[in-house]
Amino acid sequence: MVVPVSVTVAPIRDEDGVIVGASGVHRDVTEQRQAFEAAQRLAAIVESSDDAIVGRTLEGIITSWNPAAEAMYGYSSEEIIGKSADLLIPEDRTDEMIAILAKVRAGQHVDHLQTIRVRKDGTVFPVSVSVSPIRDAGGAIVGASVTGRDMTELEHAAQYARSLIEAGLDPLVTISPEGEVTDVNEAAVADTGVPREELIGTEFFHYFTDPDKAKESYQQVPAQGSVSDYPLTLLHRDGTLTDVLRRLGLPRLRRIRARRVRRRTRRLNAAPASVAQRATAGGPEVTGCHRTGQGDHRPAPWGHDRSGLPAHTRARP
């Protein structure tokens, strides 16, 4: 078997100082060679990474800087190594870095922190940062490795996707597995009359004239995967009714049930009802409104609902 060794050779002299031979000392350096090769592989990974990887001391001095960091921040390694990492951090984020370093000193990791950083030209941009302790041979923490990923393109894509959602004329609502609203678009706000911040966290079933029927359509999704063109009527806070064909789906990439509601053009005027109160308190199921024919906008008479609305309460045309 061939092994790597370190060889030290020295002359052997006689009593007159004449070289009469040589001594050789051989040391097995297999472990050192393996460690060196591992370090080379790690260095290659760091150098070729698309993420900015920055080494820094606990005092904040930058000690290493890979090509991705140069591309992301605009500083060359010659410019930045030995300088303070505060050059990369906005003034209003210094407390954030102090908190991160406190965790690092305690041996903790910080994963995927969404924050802001500064480029050489002064522009700020969104990043996702992960921070890990750097230890010396004795295990003492001597610094931190900071991995950053530029989130600018992802943020732009999210803004573009959001703009498409907001541009739609149909209400779009995302709902948690527990049935609570997690997000809505402006069309949903317009059709319910309830601000976004009030809609989020409530049960969307109660914004329909028949909450039980709305909930039933929701419960069909896990078994069927989706529900299409489920007829319901949305109740606006001011009493306006909007007939809808509800579409429900279960996205593959998120544990959120998305509701897409397609409006018809018909609208009815109904007796005003406190939609928000129903949504937060599990309030009444309003019934009795029917469609008498295509284009017929007459409201049906109102009977008693579970809140005790009197029988003579009528929708006004």
N, C-alpha and C positions, 0 to 999 in steps of 0.2 A: 504494500500500500504506500502510495506517495503522499507525504504530508508537507505542508509549508513549514519552514523553519527559519529562525534568525541565527546567523552564524557570526561568531566573533573569533578572529584568528590573531594570534600573537606569536612573535618569534621566541624560540628557546635558545639561550646562550650558555656557553660553558663558562668556567671560572675566569677565562681570559677575555670574555666578551664576544667570543666568536659564535656566530649563529650556527647552531648545529641541528636545529629542528624547528617545529612549529606546534603550537597547541591550538586546538579548535574547540569552541564552546557552541553547542547547538541547543536552541530553544524552540520547542513546538509552539508555533503561533497560529494554530488552527482557529482557536476561539477569537483571537484578535483579527484574523483575516475575515472570519465570518461577520464580526461586528462591523468591520470596515466596509464590507460589501453591502451589509444591511443599511449602513449609513449612506452609502452611495445611491442605493435604490430609493431611500427616503428623500434624498436630495433631488433625485431625478423627478420623483413624484411632485415635490414642492415646486420645482422649476417649471414643470409642464402643466401644473394645475391652472384651470381657468379661474379659480378663486384667488383673490389676493390673500397671501399668507405673510404675516408680519410677526417677527419676533421682537420682544421688548423686555426690558428689565422691569422690576417692580417699581423702580423710580420713574419709569416712563421713557427711557432712552431706547430708540430703535436699534436693534442689533442685526436683524436680517430682513431681506426685502426681495420678494420674488418678482419675476417679469409681469405677472398678472397685477401685482400691486402697482408696479410702474405704469401699466396701461390704465389702471382704474383711477389712480390719484394724480398722475402726471409727473411725479418725481422719479428721477433715476436713483439707483441704489447709491451712487456716489454722492448725490445731493442729500439724501435723507438719513442714511445710516450714521448714527452718532447724534442725531438731532432728537428733539422731544416729539413724542407722539401726539402732543397737544396740537401740533400743526394740522392734524387730520380731523380734529374734533371741534364742532361749533362751540362757541362760548357758553351757550345755554345748555350744553350737554356735559359739562365737566363733572357735575354731581353724579351723573349716570356712570361715568367711567370710574369715579371713586368707589361707587357701590360695587361695580364689577370687580375691581382689584381687591376689594375686601373679601369677596367670594373666592377669588383665586388664591389669596394668601391662606384661606381656610381649606384649600385643596379641592374646591368645588369647580364645576364646569358651568359655563353659561352657553346655552344652545339657542341659536336662531333668534337672537334679539333684533327686532325691527327698529332701526334707528336712522340717524342722519350723519353723514360725513362731509368733509370739505376737500375739494380738489385743489391742486396747486394754483389754478386760475381763480380760485375763490368761489366757484359754483358749489352749491350744496346738492346732494343727491341721496336717495334712499338706499340703505344697505341692510342686509341680514348678516349679523355678526355672531360668531361663535368664539368663545375664549376658553383656553385650557391652560393649566399650570405647566411650567417647564421646571423640571427637577434636575439637580446635579447628581453626580455619582453616588452621593450619600443619601439621596432622597429628599434633600432640602429644596424647597421651592425658591427658585432664583429669578423667575421671569414668567412671561405669559406668551402664548402663541395665539394670535388673533387672526381668524379666518373671516374674510368679508366677501360678500357676493353683491354685486350691483343689481338693485331691484328696479332700476329705472324702466327698462323695457316691460317688465312684468306689470309695473304700476300703470304704465301707459296702456297696456293691453286690458287691464282691469277697468281703467277709465273708459276705454273705447267700448268694452262689453257693457258697462253700465250705461253709457250714452245710448246704445242700441235698445237696452231694456227700457230706459226712460222715454225713448222716442216712440215706443209702442202705444197704440191707443187702447189696448186691452190691459186690464189689471193683471199684475203678476205678483204672486205672493209665495214666499218660501216658508215652510212650516216644519218645525222640529218633530221628531218621532212622538213627542208628548202632545202634539197638536197646537203648540204655541207659535205665533207669528215671529219669524226671525228677521224678515226683510220684506219690503214692499216697494213697488214703483209708484210714480206720481199718479198714474191712472187709477191705482187702487185707492190712493188718498182721495182723488176726485170723486170716485164712485161711492165712497163711504162717508166722505165729509169729515173723516177723523185724521188728525195729523199723524205723520209717520211715527213720531216718538210715542204716541198713545196706542197706535196699532201694535207695535212691537211688544211682545210679551203677553198679549191677550190671545184668546181662542178665536180663530177666524170664523168658526161655525156661527157665532152669534151675530155676524153682520149680514146674515141672510134671513129672509122672512120665515124660513123653516129650518132652524138650527139642527133639528134631529135628522132631517133629510140630508143636510150638508155634511153632517158627521158620518152618516151612513155611507156617503160617497167616498169619504176619506178612508173609512175602514175597509173598503173593497180593494184599495191599492196594493197592500202587501200580498194578497192572494192572486190578484190579476195582473199586477205589474203596472197597470195604467187604467184610467177611466176616461172615456171621451164623451163629449157632448152631453153631459149630465145637466138637465135643465133645473135652474134655481133662480131665485130672485134676490138681488142685492138690495139692502135697505140703507138709504142714505140717512145721515143724521137729521136732515131737515124733513124726512118723510118721503123723499123721492124714491121710487122703485125702478130698478133696472133689471130686465130679464137677461139672463146670461146662459151660455152653454159652457159648463165647467169642464176643463181638462186637467187631469191629475196624473203626475208621473213620478217615478222614483229614480232620481239621477244615480248613475253608477259611481261617480267619483265623490259624492258627498252624502253624508247620512242625514239628508234633508229631503223632505217631501215637497216638491215644487207644485204649485197650483197655477195653471194658466187659465184665465177666464176670458172667453170670447163674448163680447157684447153683441146684443141685437140693437137695433136702432130705437126700439120702443121704450118709452119711459112713462111711468105712471106716477101720479101724485097720491100720496097716502097720508094718513094721520101721522103727525110727527111722533117720533119715538126716540128714547134715549139709548142710542146704539152703544155708546161707550159704557153706559151703566150695565147694559145686558152682557157685554163682553167680559167685564171684570167681575160681575156678580153671578154669572150664569143665569141671566134673567129670562124674561118670557119668550115663548115661541109665538110670534105674531102670525096669525092665519087669517084666511077669509078673503084674500085678494085673488081674483081669477082673471083670466084673459078671455074676453067675450068674442074675440074674432080678430083677424089680421087688421091692424091699423086701428082697432077699437081701443081707446085709451081710458074707457070708463072704469073707475075703481069699483070693486065689489063692496057690498055692505060689510061693516065690521061687527063681529060678535064679541063675546068675552074672550080675552086671552088669559094666560095664567097669571098675569099681573093684576087682573081684575078690572081691565078697561070696560067701561059701561057699554051696554049693547047699542046705545044710541050714537056712539062715537062713529063718525063716518069720514072717509076720505073725501076731500073736496076737489072737484075737477079744476 
